[in-house]
């Protein structure tokens, strides 16, 4: 008799089958390769390699039942008896318990195996709930003492499944022996499985009393084992081909700088950039490799992206030469807009220095966030979408540029889809840019995780910032890569900006009056408000008072070229067309999450192009523009918020030192509490509003004092300790799942905006070929093909109760704004519309949100 693990169907017909024994062997082979590449201690590697082999060979044991085979071939369902997870977990754990070498190495190996296999098709749960109480296992086959109805169903089904397995015992045992498993009979498993579960409960009770060090070790081993198993399982099921690792020369940035910047006259700013670059290169090439925690602290505009990337390349080469493995470089940033910006910089470096980069682009450099294309290119060929998705989600590349969300929900995660790349983070060089954007209440948690990653998985961690947050403590002994970095902040000769505190502005009307009175058409301006409501009101009033040209008029002019300019990063080619059409050099732009991502990306590109050729636009925005966006304004106005946010946005002022002194104007509209809570804005006000102006060289001491006070006011112990305890006690469902890097401030609804012809095409394809398609694989492939475009037209709106909303169409609970419901701001139909081309979603009930 033959047993199968998977079948492939097209239009309801079976077009391919995978033998179960072949799947088990391939998963074991691949998972062992994953473990063997981990840069961990030899004894632990030997243990995990042996463990992952047994776990992989047994993880689908339940598929040997007739019940599963019937469901696989759609002969009969069999309900709970066709499920394979629980019986496979019990069997796998039992097999591990029979291995003397594993048990001598770690008595908790069966517990790790059980928990890993139990959840290999789901998110991680709580081990305390997953291992049955001993009293629950009394009175088989009814298990009447089991109070958990779901568990009781699994226990009862296991008895039936074992009876079924015994019908084909000879064939099953024969296959297991070919896999290297020395199992005498199904009968031996039947005789022992209940007692084995009782022993697992005893092991769990012992683990609860173990030392903290032992608990952390078991938790990280379990996460690593789980990641290796589920990644190998998905790759084999998806027929993903293995890829060879690529080399990265350590002088790529050096050669790029020579070619791109040669001949450029040396300004004071360029001199500072070169000085910082040389300091970092000297440090990164000489420190002992046993040190793994770093900070790179330098002012805004000092060239940190190229510097840290070059440092990572040089560190990678040192590790490769001395420690004999190739670490991935993982560059994480808080916001998608700066991901796109830094990705483009790194891509240009690689294109310049790697002859075969174009043919193997994604193998070298991978971009991973929810608006990124699902594509994977190697050897000049694009991988099929299903395979591209698996490779992308596993971070199968030498350099990964990604979001904080992707990184931290993997390191502090419970979801299957995130954790499958956990093992690929081991040994990596982790660069975290704009690290001050990690919520303060999670600093202790993040520190704990980083310390364990560096200790157990040999990760090198570089925190990159202009405002050094207190994540690492002095006793952690992080190595600062910029010697005497304070001098660059406190240098009185280098004063790009000055912060002015306007205590007379307390409402929007006072803000408008003050801005209009001081407005100079020869200056560019950025105004950052805390809420969507206030930002839209300020935008409309400034536009009206100054009779400004809206960005929408430029966008309408460039409709046919916009995608080309944005995607090819040749947006400056649109300037002649703008000049020939508009005599006025002053435009006003609006930016926030109230407009679709496509518009945000296009507007940032246009703003950048206009600024670089001398136009003086006014940009009204929420915090979406704050960190890392490479825009440079003459003057910045900012509603009060946390001090680090104010200093971030100040980095958008006189960034390239084009004027003698840029001005940052701070005011208080008394709405910051809606966004930032009741602690940090008052703290900032108490620190800044004691005088009318602050010099830039005062910022460094100011931000240090702020972080010290903030950590005392915000209860970081409770937030961090709750999640951290969940990791070390393996309470993933009840504790770790509470981790939210981005706090959800209320109920949201998703709205698709049929903004242009492309949006209409995408929406029609979604309705007809995704929602209406019954074949799961076809549905998935179609959506993957349009996912990036789909998300570029999608809004997530935070709403009040009883709000009037556009209708839900095509299912999936996604509302739709049709083309006819999109209007210009001055349209007579705006009261009946849902979307303004200038300011986005229209509704009086929209909450304060950013």
Secondary structure, DSSP 8 states (H G I E B T S, - for coil): ---EEEEEEETTEEEEEEEHHHHHHHHHHHHHHHHHTS---HHHHHHHHHHHHHHHHHTTGGGGSHHHHHHHTTS---GGGG--HHHHHHHHHHHHHT-HHHHHH-TTHHHHHHHHHHTTTS---BHHHHS--GGGGSSTTTTTT---HHHHHHHHHHHHHHHHHHHTHHHHHHHHHHTT-----HHHHHHHHHHHHHHHHHHHHHHHTS-HHHHHHHHHHHHHHHHHHHHHHHHHHTT----------TTHHHHHHHHHHTT----HHHHHHHHHHHHHHHHHTTS-TT--EEEEE--TTS-HHHHHHHHHHHHHHHHHHHHS----EEEEES-HHHHHHHHHHHHHHHHHH-TTTGGGHHHHEEEESTTS----EETTEE--HHHHHHHHHTT-SSEEEEEHHHHHHHHT---HHHHTTHHHHTT-EEEEESGGGS-GGGHHHHHHHHHHHHHHS--EEEEEESS--SSS-GGG--EESSTTTHHHHH-TT---EEEEE-TT--SHHHHHHHHHHH--TTS-EEEE-SSHHHHHHHHHHHHHHHT-EEHHHHHHHTTTTHHHHHHHT-GGGGHHHHHHH-----EEEEESTTS-HHHHHHHHHHHHHHHHTT---EEEE-GGG-SS----BSEEEEE---HHHHHHHHTTBSTT--SS-EEEEEE--S-HHHHHTTTHHHHHHHHHTTSSEEEGGGHHHHHHHHHHHHHHHS-HHHHHHHHHHHHHTTBTTTTGGG--SS---S-EEEEEE--SHHHHHHHHHHIIIIIS---HHHHHHHHHHHHHHHHHTEEEEEB-TT-----B-SSTT-EEE-GGGEE-TT-TTGGG-SEETTTEE--TTB-S--
